Amino acid sequence: MTRATPKAIDKVKTCSTMAEVRAGVNALDDILVPLLVERSGYMTQAATVKNDESLVRDEARIQTIIDRVRPMAEAQGGNADLIERLYRAMMECYIAYEHDELARLRAEGLQPRGEPA
């Protein structure tokens, strides 16, 4: 017999005080922050691989991510509209970060695409 994996929403504990709510949020932040830092590392990698300011924003990729996370949110018992808004905001932050990283890498000597080293 296969046991169904519980949905994320089902893992939320019933709280009777704000201290309990905050403890739950803090525990999730302890998990989320390292993952967000790791994700930012991939934005640095993207800046290096793309090496072109015009390639940083990729509307098709943004839509692909949204199309991927909305059903994931629903499957976990979440609000797909909320998750989409969060992801769009997060991606805007990471796009700005990728631009910053590309500028930093260029300042450190990364040659623009198509220019001799």
C-alpha positions, 0 to 999 in steps of 0.5 A, a space after each residue: 500500500 502506497 502512502 500519500 505524501 502530505 500536502 504542505 498545507 497539511 503540515 501547518 500546525 494549529 496555533 493559538 498564539 502569535 508566538 506559535 505562529 512566529 515560531 512556525 514562520 521562523 522555522 520555515 525561514 531557516 529552511 528558505 534563506 539557505 535555498 534562496 542564497 543557493 538560488 542566487 548562486 545560480 543567478 551568478 552562474 547565469 550571468 557568467 554563462 549569458 555574459 550579455 545584458 540583453 539576455 538577462 531578462 528572459 520572458 519565455 523562461 519567466 513564463 515557464 517557471 510560472 507555468 511550473 510553479 502554479 500547479 505545484 502550489 495547487 497540488 500542495 494545497 496552496 493559492 496558485 495566484 499568491 505563489 505566482 505573485 511571490 515568484 514574479 517578485 522574486 524573479 524581478 529581484 533575481 533579474 536585478 541581482 543578475 545584472 549586478 553580478 554581470 557588472 561585478 564580473 565585468 569589473 573583475 575582468 570577464 570579457 563581454 561576449 564576442 570580444 577577444 580576451 
